[in-house]
Amino acid sequence: MIADKADDTDVILALVAEAGGVAVIPSRANRKVPQELDWELHVAAARSSASSANSKRY
């Protein structure tokens, strides 16, 4: 699952883990214990998402 910081909640992280997925969600600044994030996967996902958004523009 690719999401932004607004979706960084324990409930969403638990749902993704329960479904067997990997959450690529950066931690919010006010999270007491930041979640680990695979930055390479996050950057790749963001690029993929951005290219999809640009292709839908036309």
C-alpha positions in Angstrom: 0.0 0.0 0.0 1.3 3.4 -0.9 0.0 6.3 1.2 1.0 9.6 2.6 1.7 10.7 6.1 -2.0 11.4 6.8 -2.6 7.6 6.5 0.0 6.7 9.2 -2.3 5.2 11.7 -2.0 2.0 13.7 -5.3 0.8 12.3 -4.3 1.1 8.7 -0.9 -0.4 9.4 -2.6 -3.4 11.1 -5.0 -3.9 8.2 -2.2 -3.9 5.6 -0.1 -6.3 7.7 -3.2 -8.6 8.2 -3.7 -8.7 4.4 -0.1 -9.7 3.9 0.9 -6.4 2.3 3.7 -4.0 2.9 2.9 -0.5 4.0 5.0 2.2 2.4 3.9 5.1 4.6 6.2 7.7 6.0 5.7 8.3 9.7 4.0 11.5 10.9 6.3 13.9 12.7 4.3 13.5 16.0 4.5 9.7 16.1 6.2 8.7 19.4 7.8 5.6 17.8 8.5 6.2 14.1 7.8 3.3 11.8 10.6 1.8 9.8 10.4 2.8 6.1 12.2 1.3 3.1 13.1 4.6 1.5 14.1 3.0 -1.8 10.7 1.3 -2.1 9.0 4.6 -1.1 10.9 6.6 -3.8 10.1 3.9 -6.4 6.4 3.9 -5.5 6.2 7.7 -5.5 7.8 7.8 -9.0 5.4 5.2 -10.3 2.4 7.0 -8.8 3.6 10.3 -10.2 4.1 8.9 -13.7 0.6 7.3 -13.6 -0.9 10.6 -12.6 0.9 12.4 -15.4 -0.3 9.9 -18.0 -3.9 10.4 -17.0 -3.7 14.1 -17.5 -4.1 13.9 -21.3 
